[in-house]
Amino acid sequence: MSEVDISPTGALAATLRTGASSLGVVLNDVQQAQMLGYLAMMAKWNKTYNLTSIRDPAQMMTHHLLDSLAVVPAFSACQNVLDVGAGGGLPGMVLAIWALSSKPDMRVSMIDTVHKKTAFLTQVKAEIGLRNVRVYTARVEELQVPQKFDVITSRAFAELSDFINWSAHLLAEDGQFIALKGVHPDAEMERLPDGWVVAEVRPIRVPGLDAERHLIYIKRALA
């Protein structure tokens, strides 16, 4: 694969600008450059580490960056976020890049069991200078943290019931899960563990992507 064009006048930059604009997400020049740099690193590492099955940078932009950028507004009030099964950093790394300039008090943690993926995330953190990021290599059910998270999210990680059972000990008492799903997960929502309820299902539209996307908000049931 040839080197990814991350110039501000290139096609990928244009797709990012128009996509962000249609999503109502404001990106300054620094954020755009950081997003493109992240994409270039993903394409480079993907040759060896198989971070994603998508190889074409233009498809990575649509299916990964814009897909994650579409959920940024849902996290605008968050302070401390955990991305479970973060993989190549979706949506956590996109959220962290946005937050570094737009919401500098937000902290984004990412966890994955696969060392090569967390090594990639650690390298992205270092190269882009994401002081708001923390990366864990561990099973989420074994993770312990001094401060619980107000939001725990995941993208294509696990069924909702497993997602909750494995990570509920890390969620603040008044926190919520925000799961990124494709088609409306009716059956999964029916199998939620006791004590948990779906607070909202929000469809989202990703520019250039002809596929269903939904955000599933899950909270503790009121006693």
N, C-alpha and C positions, 0 to 999 in steps of 0.2 A: 504494500500500500504506500502511495506517495505521502509526503509530508502534508499534514493537515494545514490548510490555509486559515490562519486565525487573524489575518489583517482586518482592520476596522472597515475596509472597503470591500471585503470578500463576500462571497455568497452566504457563507455560514453566519457572518456577522449580520447580514441583512435579514436572514431568517430569524435570528435571535431578536433583533430589534422589532420587527413586525409582529412576531409571536408574542413578545412581552407586552407590546402595546395593546394587542387585541385582548390580552388577559387582564389588562389594567394594572400590570406590575411595572413600576418605574425602575429602570436600571440606568445608573449613570455610566460614564465612560469607563471608570475603573471596574465596576461590576461586570460590564460587558466583556472587558479584556480578561477578567478573572474567569468568567464562565467559559470563554473560548479557550483559555489556557487549560482549564480543567478538561474540556472536551479533547483537546490535543493530547493530554497526558493519558486519558482513557483509551484513545485510539492507539497510542504507542504501546502502553502496557498490555493492551488486549491481544497483541500479537503473540505474547509469551504467556500471559497469565489467564487468558480466557475469562475476562471479567464479564463479558456479555456476548451473546450469540450474534449480535448485530455488528457488522464490520464496516459498513459504509458510514463515514462521519455525518453525512447529511441525514441519514436515518437515525443516527445517535442523537442528533440535535432534536429531531421531532419526537422520537419514541422515548428518549431519556430526559434531555434537558428541559424541553418545553412541557413534557408530561409532568415533570417534577415542579417546574415553575408555575404550572397551573394551580398547584395546591398552596402556594406561598400565602395567598390572602387568608387561608384558614388558620395560619399560624401567627398572624400579625399581632395577637395579644399575648403570645406565649413568652415565657422567660427561660425555661429550662426544658429542653426537648431531648428525647432519646429515640433514635432510629434503630429498630431491631432488625437483624438480618440485613445490615446496610449494604452488603455486597460492594459494588463499585461506588457507593455513596449517593444512592437515589432513594428518597429525596433529600437525605441529610446534608450532603455536600452542597447541593444547589441552595438549600435553605440557609446554610451557614454563609455562603458567599453573599447572598442577598442581605442577610442580617448584619454582616460585618460593617456595612456602610449605612444601612437603613434602620437597623435596630441593634445598636452596638452592645446593649445590655443583655441580649439573648445569648444563651449558651446551647450548643448543639453537641450531643454525644452520639457516637455511632458504635454499634457492637456487631461483631460477626465471629463465627467460630473458625473461619478459614484464614490462616495466617497471611497467605499471599494477597488476599483482599484487604486486610487491615494494614498490611505493609504499603499497599497502594494508597490507601486513605491517609496514612501517616506521611507519605511523600507529598501528596497533594497539599496537606496541611502545611508542611514545611515550605514548599515552593511558592505557594500563594500567600503564605503568612497569615493563616487563619488562627488567630489567637483565641477565637471563641469555640474551638473544636477540641473534643477529647475522643480518643479512639480506644476501644477495648477489644481484645481478642479473648473471647470467653463464650460460654453458654449463658444465655440471658437468665435462665432460671438459677444460675449460681452466682450471678453478679450481686454485689452489695455496694451501695454508695452512701456517702454521708448525707446527701440531700436528695430527697425523692424528686421525681420529675412531674411537672404539671401537665405535660403531654407526652404520651408514648405513641410512636407511629411505626408503620411498616408498609412496605410495598412488595406485594407478591411474596410474602414471607411464609405464611402458614394459614390454616383455617382459623377463623376468628376465635373459636373456643380455645385452641392451643395457644394462640397469641396472648389471650388474656390469662390463662392459667400459668403460663411460663413467666409472665412479666408483671403481674398485678402487684407483687410485693415491692415493685420499684415506683409505683404510681402514688403521688400525693393523695391525701384523703379526698380532696375536692378536685382532683385532676380528671383527665379524660383520655381515652384512646381515640386516635384518628387513624383508621386503616384505609389504605389506598387499594381499591379493588377495581376490577374490570366490569363485567356484567353485574347486575344487581344480585347480591348474594343471599337470596331469600332463604335457602335451606341452611346456610351457615348462621344466619341471624336467628333462626329458630332453635339452634343448638347452643346458644350462649350459656355459660355457666350460671348457676343460681346466684342471684345478687347483682346481676348486671343487666342493663337495658340499653337498647338502641335509642339514643336521644335525637338523632337526625340522620337522614340519608341525603346526601347532596350530590346531584349529578354535576360533572364538570366536562367542559368541552376543550379539547386540546387542538390548537391550530395545526392543520395539516395532517391530523390523525383521525381516520374514519373508524373509530372504535369507541365502545362504551367505557366510561370511567365514572366511578362513584367514590365519594368519601363517606365512610361509615363512622359516625361519632358514637362512642359507647361510654356510659358512665355507670357509677354504682347506683343501684336502685335505692330509693328513699326507704328508710326503715318504717 
